[in-house]
Amino acid sequence: MLEIIDLDKTVSKKSYGHQLNKYQTELRALGYEVNRQQRPVVLVFEGWDAAGKGGVIKRLTERLDPRGYQVLPIA
């Protein structure tokens, strides 16, 4: 699956910011709905050190209500 990804593609900073805002807003709404329905959700990030997992988690959780999630590092 990874071999079909085009690593030469780029996104402008403006477009990235717009997309990030859009998806963070959508994720926040989904988070409220999941919480309302009392459904558990588990996201697992796996990868090499310094691969960007922490940055992705930070961007995913920036607009979420901190009362509704936990980040558990596992070594």
C-alpha positions in Angstrom: 0.0 0.0 0.0 2.7 2.5 0.9 4.4 2.0 -2.5 1.5 3.8 -4.2 2.0 7.0 -2.2 3.6 9.8 -4.3 6.2 11.3 -1.9 6.9 14.2 -4.4 3.5 15.8 -3.8 3.4 19.0 -1.8 0.7 21.2 -0.1 1.1 25.0 0.2 1.1 26.3 3.8 -2.1 28.2 3.1 -3.9 25.1 1.8 -2.4 23.0 4.7 -3.7 25.5 7.3 -7.2 25.5 5.7 -7.4 21.7 5.5 -6.0 21.3 9.1 -8.7 23.7 10.4 -11.4 21.9 8.5 -10.5 18.5 9.7 -9.8 19.5 13.3 -13.3 21.1 13.4 -14.8 17.9 12.0 -12.8 15.8 14.5 -14.0 17.9 17.4 -17.7 17.4 16.3 -17.0 13.6 16.0 -15.4 13.6 19.4 -18.5 15.1 21.0 -20.8 12.6 19.2 -18.6 9.7 20.3 -18.7 11.0 23.9 -22.4 11.5 23.8 -22.9 7.9 22.6 -20.4 6.7 25.2 -18.5 4.7 22.6 -14.8 3.9 23.2 -12.3 4.8 20.5 -8.7 3.7 20.4 -6.1 5.2 18.0 -2.7 3.5 17.8 0.3 5.2 16.3 3.3 3.1 15.6 6.5 4.2 13.9 10.2 4.9 14.2 11.6 7.5 16.7 11.3 11.1 15.3 8.8 9.9 12.6 6.3 12.6 13.6 3.9 10.6 15.7 3.9 13.2 18.5 3.3 16.1 16.1 0.3 14.3 14.6 -1.1 13.5 18.0 -0.7 17.2 19.0 -2.5 18.4 15.9 -5.3 15.8 16.3 -5.9 16.8 19.9 -5.4 20.6 19.7 -9.2 21.3 19.4 -10.5 18.3 21.4 -11.9 18.7 24.8 -9.1 17.4 27.1 -11.7 15.8 29.4 -12.7 13.4 26.6 -9.4 11.7 25.7 -6.1 10.3 27.1 -2.8 10.0 25.5 -0.9 7.0 26.7 2.7 6.5 25.6 3.8 2.9 25.5 7.5 2.1 25.0 
